[in-house]
C-alpha cells in the first residue's frame, strides 16, 4: 500500500466533497438511522475550505483518493485547527485516518497547539483523537453549554453535544 497525503487539486473538489459528505452522513446514520437531512452541507465544507489559512489535503493510496483533511494554519500563533478529516466510506479501519493525521503533523512541524472537535456520539472518533493521536478533551458542548459559533441548522451532533479537543505539541 503506497500512501500519500497531497494538496487537493481543484479537479478533485467535486468528488472530494461527495466522499466527505458520504463519510459524515454514513457515520451519523449508523447511529441514528437514515435521514433525508444533509449532515455536512456543502456550504459548511466551503466555509472551511475558504477560511484564511485553510489547506485541503487528499489521502491517496495506490493512486485512489481514500480520504482527506482540511486544516487551518495560523502562521503567527501556530495554534492550528483540524477542521475536517475523513476516511472514504468503505475504507475505514485500515489505518488511513492515523496515516493522514501523523502526516499532517509532519507537514506542520511549527505547530504549537492543534485543536478540533467531534460529536459526542462518535465513539470511534473520540477513541481516534484521544488514544491514537494524543489529543485531550478540553470542553463538552451541549444544550446547557452551547458552542458560540455553531450554525442554528446544525444537526451533525444528533443533539447529543460536541467534544472539543486540544493537542499541545
QUINORNOR-V242827 format. One record per pair of residues at least 4 apart in sequence whose ideal C-beta (glycine too) atoms are under 8 Angstrom apart, sorted by the first residue. I is the first residue (numbers start at 1). J is the second residue. If there is no record, write none. Layout:
# QUINORNOR-V242827
[[I:J] [I:J]]
This chain:
# QUINORNOR-V242827
[[1:61] [1:62] [2:61] [2:62] [3:59] [3:60] [3:61] [3:96] [3:99] [3:103] [4:59] [4:60] [4:61] [5:57] [5:58] [5:59] [5:60] [5:69] [5:99] [5:100] [5:103] [5:104] [5:107] [6:57] [6:58] [6:60] [7:55] [7:56] [7:57] [7:58] [8:12] [8:13] [8:16] [8:56] [8:57] [8:58] [8:68] [9:13] [9:58] [12:16] [12:58] [12:65] [13:17] [14:18] [15:19] [15:65] [16:20] [16:56] [16:58] [16:65] [16:68] [17:21] [17:42] [17:45] [18:22] [19:23] [19:65] [19:67] [19:68] [19:86] [19:88] [19:89] [20:24] [20:40] [20:45] [20:68] [20:84] [20:86] [21:25] [21:38] [21:39] [21:40] [21:42] [21:45] [22:26] [22:88] [22:89] [23:27] [23:67] [23:86] [23:87] [23:88] [23:89] [24:28] [24:39] [24:40] [24:86] [24:156] [25:29] [25:38] [25:39] [25:40] [26:30] [26:89] [27:31] [27:39] [27:122] [27:124] [27:125] [28:32] [28:35] [28:39] [28:156] [28:158] [29:33] [29:34] [29:35] [31:121] [31:122] [31:158] [32:121] [32:158] [35:39] [37:155] [38:42] [39:155] [39:156] [40:44] [40:45] [40:156] [41:45] [42:46] [43:47] [44:48] [44:151] [45:49] [45:70] [45:84] [46:50] [47:51] [48:54] [48:70] [48:72] [48:83] [48:84] [49:54] [49:56] [49:70] [50:54] [51:72] [51:83] [52:72] [53:72] [53:73] [53:74] [53:75] [54:70] [54:71] [54:72] [54:73] [54:83] [55:70] [55:71] [55:72] [55:73] [56:68] [56:69] [56:70] [57:68] [57:69] [57:70] [57:71] [57:100] [57:103] [57:104] [57:107] [58:65] [58:67] [58:68] [59:65] [59:66] [59:67] [59:68] [59:69] [59:87] [59:96] [59:99] [59:100] [60:64] [60:65] [60:66] [61:66] [61:91] [61:96] [65:88] [66:87] [66:88] [66:91] [66:96] [67:85] [67:86] [67:87] [67:88] [67:91] [67:96] [67:97] [67:100] [68:84] [68:85] [68:86] [68:100] [69:82] [69:84] [69:85] [69:86] [69:100] [69:101] [69:104] [70:82] [70:83] [70:84] [70:85] [71:80] [71:81] [71:82] [71:83] [71:104] [71:108] [72:80] [72:81] [72:83] [73:80] [73:108] [73:111] [74:78] [74:79] [74:80] [77:112] [78:110] [78:111] [78:112] [78:113] [79:112] [79:113] [79:115] [80:108] [80:111] [80:113] [80:114] [80:115] [81:114] [81:115] [81:116] [82:101] [82:104] [82:114] [82:115] [82:116] [83:116] [85:97] [85:100] [85:101] [85:116] [87:91] [87:92] [87:94] [87:96] [87:97] [87:100] [91:96] [92:96] [92:97] [92:124] [95:99] [96:100] [97:101] [97:128] [97:132] [98:102] [98:128] [98:132] [98:133] [99:103] [100:104] [101:105] [101:132] [101:133] [102:106] [102:133] [103:107] [104:108] [105:109] [105:111] [105:114] [105:169] [111:169] [112:168] [112:169] [113:166] [113:167] [113:168] [113:169] [114:135] [114:166] [114:167] [114:169] [115:164] [115:165] [115:166] [115:167] [116:129] [116:135] [116:164] [116:165] [117:141] [117:162] [117:163] [117:164] [117:165] [118:122] [118:125] [118:126] [118:129] [118:162] [118:163] [118:165] [119:125] [119:156] [119:157] [119:158] [119:160] [119:161] [119:162] [119:163] [120:126] [120:140] [120:142] [120:157] [120:160] [120:161] [120:162] [120:163] [121:157] [121:158] [121:160] [122:126] [123:127] [124:128] [125:129] [126:130] [126:137] [126:163] [127:131] [127:132] [128:132] [128:133] [129:133] [129:135] [129:165] [130:134] [130:135] [130:136] [130:137] [130:165] [133:167] [134:167] [135:165] [135:166] [135:167] [136:165] [136:166] [136:167] [136:168] [137:163] [137:164] [137:165] [138:164] [138:165] [138:166] [139:145] [139:163] [139:164] [140:145] [140:161] [140:162] [140:163] [140:164] [141:145] [141:146] [141:147] [141:150] [141:161] [141:162] [141:163] [141:164] [142:146] [142:160] [142:161] [142:162] [143:159] [143:161] [146:150] [147:162] [150:154] [150:162] [155:159] [157:161] [157:162]]
